Amino acid sequence: MRQRQFWYTAGLAFECQGCGNCCSGPGEGYIWVNRRELERIAQFLNLSADECRRRYCRRQGLRTTLIEQETTRDCIFLRKVDGGKRCVIYPVRPTQCRTWPFWAGNLRSPADWNEAARRCPGINHGRVYDIEQIERLRKTRDWTVDEP
């Protein structure tokens, strides 16, 4: 069986700059959360899972997504802190957030990766992730499974 070749076999550089661009509008998007992630967010915010769901989530088909701020389309948890925008649930952020920018859409081609870099100043800078790390992140579906 032939092994699939990826254009990023030499690795990719990424280091989060904390700019919040990946969490910001203007386009509407989805920030998918599963039950375990929602429970962790609720616990972090000292809320029940039901209250957290009512305040910060909506259903989209069969899935649950975090809501966005109405005017900016930013994630509801991206807030102004100390003169910048910060995720106020960063320690318990969903898998989707944790695996940025190593999403399938960004990894389709060098052009897609560089298009993402136009919005994200951390792409192509800093730490180099090797192919194994990239593939593990790309395939991650639930970060809470392996957590204690």
TIMARFI-792144 format. One record per atom (N, C-alpha, C): residue in three letters; x negated, y, z negated. Coordinates in steps of 0.2 Angstrom, whole numbers, padded with zeros to 4 digits, always signed. Each point is the difference from the previous one (the first is absolute). Layout:
! residues N
alaXYZ
...
***
This chain:
! residues 148
met-0004-0006+0000
met+0004+0006+0000
met-0004+0006+0000
arg+0001+0005+0004
arg-0004+0006+0001
arg+0002+0005-0006
gln-0005+0003-0003
gln+0001+0005-0005
gln+0001+0007+0003
arg+0005+0003-0003
arg+0002+0007+0003
arg-0005+0005-0002
gln-0002+0004+0005
gln-0005+0005-0001
gln+0004+0007-0001
phe-0003+0003-0005
phe+0003+0007-0001
phe-0005+0005+0002
trp+0003+0006+0002
trp-0005+0005+0002
trp-0004+0003-0006
tyr+0002-0001-0006
tyr-0003+0003-0006
tyr-0004-0005-0004
thr-0003-0005+0004
thr-0004-0005-0003
thr-0006+0002-0004
ala-0002+0006+0002
ala-0006+0003-0003
ala+0002+0004-0007
gly+0007+0000-0001
gly+0002+0004-0006
gly+0003+0007+0002
leu+0003+0003-0005
leu+0003+0006+0001
leu-0001+0004-0007
ala-0002+0007+0001
ala-0001+0004-0006
ala+0007+0003-0002
phe+0001+0001-0006
phe+0005+0003-0003
phe-0001+0002-0007
glu+0001+0006-0002
glu+0000+0002-0007
glu+0005+0005-0001
cys+0005-0002-0005
cys+0006+0005-0001
cys-0003+0007-0002
gln+0003+0005+0003
gln-0002+0007-0002
gln+0005+0003-0005
gly+0005-0004-0001
gly+0006+0002-0005
gly+0004+0006+0003
cys+0000+0001+0006
cys+0003+0006+0004
cys+0008-0001+0000
gly+0003-0006-0001
gly+0007-0001+0000
gly+0003-0001+0007
asn-0004+0001+0006
asn+0002+0000+0006
asn+0004-0006+0002
cys-0002-0006-0002
cys+0003-0006+0001
cys+0007-0001-0003
cys+0001+0005-0005
cys+0007-0001-0004
cys+0004+0006+0002
ser-0002+0004+0005
ser+0003+0006+0002
ser+0004+0000+0006
gly+0006+0004+0001
gly+0003+0001+0006
gly-0004+0003+0005
pro+0003+0003+0005
pro+0007+0002+0001
pro+0004-0006+0003
gly-0003-0005+0002
gly+0004-0006+0003
gly+0003-0004-0006
glu+0006-0003+0001
glu+0003-0004-0005
glu-0003-0007+0001
gly-0001-0003-0005
gly-0003-0007+0000
gly+0003-0004-0006
tyr-0003-0006-0001
tyr+0002-0004-0005
tyr-0006-0002-0004
ile+0001+0000-0007
ile-0004-0003-0004
ile+0003-0006-0004
trp-0002-0006+0003
trp+0004-0006-0002
trp-0003-0002-0007
val+0005-0002-0004
val-0002-0003-0007
val+0004-0006-0001
asn-0003-0005-0003
asn+0003-0006-0002
asn+0002+0000-0008
arg+0004-0005-0002
arg+0002+0000-0007
arg-0005+0001-0005
arg-0006-0004+0001
arg-0005+0001-0005
arg-0003+0007+0000
glu-0001+0003+0006
glu-0003+0006+0000
glu+0005+0006-0003
leu+0006-0001+0001
leu+0005+0004-0003
leu+0000+0000-0007
glu-0001-0006-0003
glu+0000-0001-0007
glu-0006+0003-0003
arg-0006-0001+0003
arg-0006+0004-0002
arg+0001+0007+0000
ile+0003+0003+0005
ile+0001+0007+0000
ile+0004+0002-0005
ala+0006-0003-0001
ala+0004+0001-0006
ala-0003+0000-0006
gln-0004-0005-0002
gln-0003+0000-0006
gln-0005+0005-0001
phe-0004+0002+0005
phe-0004+0006+0000
phe+0003+0006-0001
leu+0006+0001+0002
leu+0004+0006-0001
leu+0005+0000-0006
asn-0001-0006-0004
asn+0004-0001-0006
asn+0008+0000+0002
leu+0001-0003+0005
leu+0007+0000+0002
leu+0002-0008+0001
ser+0007-0001+0000
ser+0002-0007+0002
ser-0001-0001+0007
ala+0000-0006+0003
ala-0001-0001+0007
ala+0006+0003+0004
asp+0006-0001-0003
asp+0006+0003+0003
asp+0000+0007+0000
glu-0002+0003-0005
glu+0000+0008+0000
glu-0005+0002+0005
cys-0006-0003+0000
cys-0005+0002+0005
cys+0002-0001+0007
arg+0004-0006+0002
arg+0003-0001+0006
arg+0005+0006+0002
arg+0004+0001-0005
arg+0005+0006+0002
arg-0003+0006+0001
arg-0005+0002-0004
arg-0003+0007+0001
arg-0005+0000+0006
tyr-0004-0005+0002
tyr-0005+0000+0004
tyr+0000-0004+0006
cys+0005-0004+0001
cys+0000-0005+0006
cys+0007+0001+0004
arg+0000-0003+0006
arg+0006-0001+0004
arg-0001-0007+0004
arg+0005-0003+0001
arg+0000-0006+0004
arg+0000+0002+0008
gln-0004-0004+0003
gln-0001+0001+0008
gln+0001-0007+0002
gly+0006-0002+0003
gly+0001-0007+0002
gly-0001-0004-0006
leu-0004-0005+0000
leu-0001-0005-0006
leu-0005+0002-0004
arg-0004+0005+0001
arg-0005+0002-0003
arg+0001+0007-0005
thr-0005+0001-0004
thr+0000+0006-0004
thr-0005+0005+0001
thr+0001+0006+0001
thr-0005+0005+0001
thr+0000+0005-0005
leu-0006+0003-0002
leu+0000+0006-0004
leu+0004+0006+0004
ile+0003+0005-0003
ile+0003+0005+0003
ile-0006+0005+0002
glu+0002+0005+0004
glu-0005+0006+0001
glu+0003+0006-0002
gln-0004+0005-0001
gln+0003+0007-0002
gln+0003+0003+0007
glu+0006+0002-0002
glu+0005+0002+0006
glu-0003+0005+0005
thr-0004+0005-0003
thr-0002+0006+0005
thr-0007-0002+0003
thr-0004-0003-0004
thr-0007-0001+0003
thr-0001-0007+0003
arg+0005-0005-0002
arg-0001-0007+0002
arg-0006-0004-0003
asp-0003+0004-0005
asp-0005-0004-0004
asp+0003-0005-0004
cys-0004-0005-0002
cys+0002-0005-0005
cys+0002+0004-0006
ile+0005-0003-0003
ile+0003+0003-0006
ile-0005+0000-0006
phe-0005-0004+0000
phe-0005+0000-0005
phe-0006+0004+0002
leu-0001+0003+0005
leu-0005+0005+0002
leu+0002+0007-0002
arg-0004+0002-0005
arg+0002+0006-0004
arg-0006+0005+0000
lys+0001+0006-0001
lys-0005+0005-0001
lys-0003+0000-0007
val-0006-0002+0000
val-0004-0001-0007
val-0007+0004+0001
asp-0001+0005-0005
asp-0006+0003+0000
asp-0002+0003+0007
gly+0004+0003+0003
gly-0001+0004+0007
gly+0000-0005+0006
gly+0001-0006-0001
gly+0000-0005+0006
gly+0006-0005-0001
lys+0000-0004+0005
lys+0006-0005+0000
lys-0003-0007-0002
arg+0003-0003-0005
arg-0002-0006-0003
arg+0006-0005-0001
cys-0002-0006+0001
cys+0005-0005-0002
cys+0001-0001-0007
val+0006+0001-0003
val+0001+0000-0007
val+0001-0008-0003
ile+0000-0004+0005
ile+0000-0007-0002
ile-0006-0004+0003
tyr-0005+0003+0001
tyr-0006-0003+0003
tyr-0002-0007-0003
pro+0000-0001-0006
pro-0003-0006-0003
pro+0005-0006+0002
val+0006+0001+0002
val+0005-0005+0001
val+0003+0001+0007
arg-0003+0004+0004
arg+0003+0001+0007
arg+0001-0006+0004
pro+0005+0000+0005
pro+0001-0006+0003
pro-0005-0003+0005
thr+0000-0006+0002
thr-0005-0003+0004
thr-0001+0004+0006
gln+0006+0002+0003
gln-0001+0004+0006
gln-0005+0006-0001
cys+0001+0003-0005
cys-0005+0006-0002
cys-0007-0003-0001
arg-0001-0005-0003
arg-0006-0003-0002
arg-0004-0002+0006
thr+0003-0002+0005
thr-0003-0003+0006
thr-0002+0005+0005
trp+0003+0006-0001
trp-0002+0005+0005
trp-0008+0001+0001
pro-0003+0001+0005
pro+0003+0001+0007
pro+0000-0007+0004
phe-0001-0005-0004
phe-0001-0007+0004
phe+0006-0003+0002
trp+0005+0003+0003
trp+0006-0002+0002
trp-0001-0002+0007
ala+0004-0005+0002
ala+0000-0003+0007
ala+0000+0005+0005
gly+0005+0005+0000
gly+0000+0005+0005
gly-0006+0004+0001
asn-0004+0001-0006
asn-0006+0004+0001
asn-0006-0004+0002
leu+0001-0007+0000
leu-0005-0004+0002
leu+0000-0003+0007
arg+0006+0002+0003
arg+0001-0003+0007
arg-0006+0002+0005
ser-0003+0006-0001
ser-0005+0002+0005
ser-0004+0005-0003
pro-0006+0002+0002
pro-0004+0005-0002
pro+0004+0007+0001
ala+0004+0000+0005
ala+0004+0007+0001
ala+0005+0000-0005
asp+0003-0005-0002
asp+0005+0000-0006
asp-0003+0002-0006
trp-0006-0003-0002
trp-0004+0002-0006
trp-0001+0007+0000
asn-0003+0003+0006
asn-0002+0007+0000
asn+0006+0005+0000
glu+0006-0003+0002
glu+0006+0004+0000
glu+0002+0001-0007
ala-0001-0005-0004
ala+0002+0000-0007
ala-0005+0005-0004
ala-0007+0000+0003
ala-0005+0004-0003
ala+0002+0007+0001
arg+0004+0002+0005
arg+0001+0007+0001
arg+0004+0003-0006
arg+0004-0004-0004
arg+0004+0002-0006
arg-0004-0002-0006
cys-0004-0005+0000
cys-0003-0002-0006
cys-0008+0001+0000
pro-0002+0005-0004
pro-0007+0002+0000
pro-0005-0006-0003
gly+0003-0005-0003
gly-0004-0005-0003
gly-0002-0005+0005
ile+0004-0001+0006
ile-0002-0005+0005
ile-0006+0002+0003
asn-0005-0005+0001
asn-0006+0001+0003
asn-0005+0004-0004
his+0001+0000-0007
his-0004+0003-0005
his-0001-0005-0006
gly-0006+0000-0003
gly+0000-0003-0006
gly-0002-0008+0000
arg+0003-0003-0004
arg-0001-0007-0001
arg+0002-0004+0006
val-0004-0005+0002
val+0001-0004+0006
val+0003-0007-0003
tyr+0006-0001+0003
tyr+0003-0007-0001
tyr-0002-0005+0005
asp-0002-0006-0002
asp-0001-0005+0005
asp+0006-0003+0002
ile-0001-0004+0005
ile+0006-0003+0004
ile+0004-0004-0005
glu-0003-0004-0005
glu+0004-0004-0004
glu+0004+0004-0005
gln-0003+0006-0002
gln+0004+0004-0005
gln+0006+0004+0004
ile-0001+0002+0006
ile+0005+0003+0005
ile+0006-0005+0001
glu-0002-0006+0002
glu+0005-0005+0001
glu+0004-0002-0006
arg-0003+0000-0006
arg+0003-0002-0006
arg+0005+0006-0002
leu-0002+0006+0001
leu+0005+0006-0001
leu+0005+0000+0005
arg-0001-0001+0007
arg+0005+0000+0005
arg+0005-0005-0001
lys-0002-0006-0003
lys+0005-0005-0001
lys+0004+0000-0007
thr-0003+0004-0005
thr+0003+0001-0006
thr+0008+0002+0000
arg+0004-0004-0003
arg+0007+0001+0000
arg+0003+0002-0007
asp-0004-0002-0005
asp+0002+0001-0007
asp-0006+0000-0005
trp-0002+0006-0002
trp-0006+0001-0004
trp+0001-0003-0007
thr+0007+0000-0002
thr+0001-0002-0007
thr+0000-0007-0001
val-0001-0004+0005
val+0000-0008-0001
val-0006-0002-0004
asp-0006+0003+0002
asp-0006-0002-0003
asp-0002+0004-0006
glu+0004+0005-0002
glu-0001+0004-0006
glu+0002-0003-0006
pro-0004+0001-0006
pro+0002-0003-0006
pro+0007+0003-0003
***
